[in-house]
């Protein structure tokens, strides 16, 4: 594992896919994990939508834990982030109100009808 170092960008092959990410073979004896959050810029619901076993991918080594022999990888760190578009802030729809009780008028109207039905 000493041949790899944090920050390296290398090509690997997807060796396995789980719900939480993908295992990528860096060479014949070394694998690392690309967590689902590191697969693509933006939200990833299903890893299978972006990767398949056997696919070659470019990955960046984020972390090497020599105690556990685990390597954390990122695909999205090798890609340029999409340009952010300026979004208008979401506003609550404007409601015209004629008084504080307006929203309850239908309920108030129906209440007497329900009381009358219940008394029968």
C-alpha contacts under 8 A as a table, 3 or more apart, distances in Angstrom:
res1	aa1	res2	aa2	distance
1	X	4	X	5.94
1	X	30	X	6.96
1	X	69	X	7.96
2	X	5	X	7.14
4	X	8	X	6.95
5	X	8	X	5.85
5	X	61	X	6.99
5	X	64	X	7.35
6	X	60	X	7.86
6	X	61	X	5.04
6	X	62	X	5.58
6	X	63	X	5.67
6	X	64	X	6.65
7	X	60	X	6.05
7	X	61	X	5.25
7	X	62	X	6.20
8	X	60	X	5.62
8	X	61	X	5.52
9	X	58	X	6.78
9	X	59	X	5.51
9	X	60	X	4.31
9	X	61	X	6.51
9	X	78	X	7.38
10	X	26	X	7.61
10	X	58	X	5.63
10	X	59	X	5.57
10	X	60	X	6.51
11	X	26	X	7.04
11	X	56	X	6.62
11	X	57	X	5.53
11	X	58	X	4.38
11	X	59	X	6.15
12	X	24	X	5.87
12	X	25	X	5.42
12	X	26	X	4.71
12	X	27	X	7.26
12	X	56	X	5.62
12	X	57	X	5.48
12	X	58	X	6.32
12	X	59	X	7.02
13	X	24	X	5.33
13	X	25	X	5.22
13	X	26	X	6.88
13	X	53	X	7.67
13	X	54	X	5.67
13	X	55	X	5.55
13	X	56	X	4.40
13	X	57	X	6.05
14	X	17	X	7.62
14	X	22	X	6.71
14	X	23	X	5.90
14	X	24	X	4.37
14	X	25	X	6.28
14	X	51	X	7.61
14	X	52	X	6.78
14	X	53	X	4.96
14	X	54	X	5.14
14	X	55	X	5.42
14	X	56	X	6.39
14	X	57	X	7.17
15	X	22	X	7.49
15	X	23	X	5.44
15	X	24	X	5.25
15	X	25	X	5.89
15	X	53	X	5.51
15	X	54	X	6.20
16	X	22	X	5.73
16	X	23	X	5.06
16	X	24	X	7.11
16	X	53	X	5.72
17	X	21	X	6.13
17	X	22	X	4.38
17	X	23	X	6.23
17	X	47	X	7.18
17	X	48	X	7.51
17	X	52	X	7.46
17	X	53	X	6.97
18	X	21	X	5.34
18	X	22	X	5.95
18	X	47	X	7.56
19	X	36	X	7.74
19	X	46	X	7.04
19	X	47	X	6.69
20	X	35	X	6.05
20	X	36	X	5.31
20	X	47	X	7.78
21	X	33	X	6.79
21	X	34	X	5.51
21	X	35	X	4.35
21	X	36	X	4.28
21	X	37	X	7.89
21	X	39	X	7.69
21	X	47	X	6.39
22	X	33	X	5.74
22	X	34	X	5.22
22	X	35	X	6.61
22	X	36	X	7.33
22	X	47	X	7.41
23	X	31	X	6.47
23	X	32	X	5.65
23	X	33	X	4.57
23	X	34	X	6.27
24	X	31	X	5.42
24	X	32	X	5.37
24	X	33	X	6.15
24	X	34	X	7.19
25	X	28	X	7.01
25	X	29	X	7.67
25	X	30	X	5.91
25	X	31	X	4.28
25	X	32	X	6.55
26	X	29	X	7.78
26	X	30	X	5.49
26	X	31	X	5.50
26	X	32	X	7.15
27	X	30	X	5.36
27	X	31	X	7.24
31	X	70	X	7.99
31	X	71	X	7.18
32	X	70	X	6.43
32	X	71	X	4.56
32	X	72	X	5.74
32	X	73	X	6.18
33	X	70	X	7.84
33	X	71	X	6.32
33	X	72	X	5.26
33	X	73	X	5.62
34	X	38	X	6.01
34	X	39	X	6.51
34	X	72	X	6.20
34	X	73	X	4.68
34	X	74	X	5.40
34	X	75	X	7.09
35	X	38	X	5.32
35	X	39	X	6.77
35	X	72	X	7.60
35	X	73	X	7.35
35	X	74	X	7.38
36	X	39	X	5.43
36	X	44	X	6.68
36	X	47	X	6.63
37	X	40	X	7.05
37	X	43	X	7.54
37	X	44	X	7.00
38	X	41	X	7.58
38	X	73	X	7.52
38	X	74	X	4.88
38	X	75	X	5.94
38	X	76	X	5.55
38	X	77	X	7.43
39	X	44	X	7.48
39	X	47	X	7.75
39	X	50	X	7.70
39	X	74	X	6.38
39	X	75	X	5.13
39	X	76	X	5.48
40	X	43	X	7.38
40	X	44	X	6.85
40	X	50	X	7.97
40	X	75	X	6.74
40	X	76	X	4.92
41	X	76	X	5.93
41	X	81	X	6.50
41	X	82	X	7.49
44	X	47	X	6.64
46	X	49	X	5.67
46	X	50	X	7.74
47	X	50	X	5.63
47	X	51	X	6.13
48	X	51	X	5.17
48	X	52	X	6.09
51	X	55	X	6.90
52	X	55	X	5.70
57	X	75	X	7.36
58	X	75	X	6.24
58	X	78	X	6.83
59	X	73	X	6.06
59	X	74	X	5.34
59	X	75	X	4.69
59	X	76	X	7.93
59	X	77	X	7.50
59	X	78	X	6.32
60	X	73	X	5.54
60	X	74	X	5.17
60	X	75	X	6.45
60	X	77	X	6.34
60	X	78	X	6.28
61	X	64	X	7.53
61	X	71	X	7.10
61	X	72	X	6.13
61	X	73	X	4.69
61	X	74	X	6.58
62	X	71	X	7.58
62	X	72	X	5.38
62	X	73	X	5.35
62	X	74	X	6.67
63	X	71	X	5.75
63	X	72	X	5.03
63	X	73	X	7.19
64	X	69	X	7.18
64	X	70	X	6.03
64	X	71	X	4.58
64	X	72	X	6.46
65	X	68	X	5.67
65	X	69	X	5.50
65	X	70	X	5.27
65	X	71	X	6.31
66	X	69	X	4.81
66	X	70	X	6.99
74	X	77	X	5.52
74	X	78	X	7.28
75	X	78	X	5.54
75	X	79	X	7.07
76	X	79	X	5.11
76	X	80	X	7.68
76	X	81	X	7.86
77	X	80	X	7.54
97	X	100	X	7.50
97	X	102	X	6.80
98	X	102	X	6.58
99	X	102	X	5.57
100	X	103	X	7.67
101	X	104	X	5.56
101	X	105	X	6.69
102	X	105	X	5.48
103	X	106	X	7.41
104	X	107	X	5.21
104	X	108	X	6.05
105	X	108	X	5.00
105	X	109	X	6.06
106	X	109	X	5.09
106	X	110	X	6.15
107	X	110	X	5.13
107	X	111	X	5.93
108	X	111	X	5.19
108	X	112	X	7.22
109	X	112	X	6.33
109	X	113	X	7.29
110	X	113	X	5.12
110	X	114	X	6.22
111	X	114	X	5.15
111	X	115	X	6.18
112	X	115	X	5.03
112	X	116	X	6.13
113	X	116	X	5.17
113	X	117	X	6.32
114	X	117	X	5.10
114	X	118	X	6.11
115	X	118	X	5.08
115	X	119	X	6.29
116	X	119	X	5.29
116	X	120	X	6.74
117	X	120	X	5.46
